[in-house]
Amino acid sequence: MPPRKLIHHSRPRTNPLVWCAAILCTIISIAVIITGIVVFIGYLIIHPRVPVISVINANLDRMLYDPAGLLETQITIVVRMKNDNQKAHASFSETKLSLLFDGLTIAILRADPFDVRKNSSVDFNYVVQSNPIPLDPEQQELVDMSLKEDRITFVLKGSARARWRIGPLGSVKFWSHLNCQLRFHPLNGTWIPSRCSSKAK
């Protein structure tokens, strides 16, 4: 009986393009990991804090109330944007604050993109003048009561976006949110000081 011939099946060779793609993916993965580690270490060193939005002064310059139910106001609000970070400058953008009375939007306060140096702050002096605002019966009653008690309340709410650079490799971004009440004496327009800040208690 003649000996059987051994049949040898050779494995197909891997396409060189596949090897190149695998090596490239490996290099990219290693680079991403190294970049992430460096950014994380930079974050720990700089340790950026969330920027603080706060109202440091305000005044009810004018308040006209028509018995027919129209309210017109002018309010001065000084808003401070503070960068508590001692090791990095901050860039602020998308700053938008809304001034409301009993849910009605009186005005929108905005600011163009700006920078705040490390451990510093920038103040914005807003003079907010509203058009005559028609009030419903409940809101008219609220204004009447506010005038009798010599105390009227507005709400200031909104947010701003801040960004810190961590060296040449990346940045850290935060949102600061503000939501507080501004109270005034309608008779003389003075602000009743109270905490109005985005910083957590």
Helices and strands as residue ranges (DSSP letters): H 16-46, E 52-66, E 70-83, E 90-101, E 104-111, E 114-116, E 120-129, E 133-134, H 137-149, E 152-166, E 170-184, E 191-192
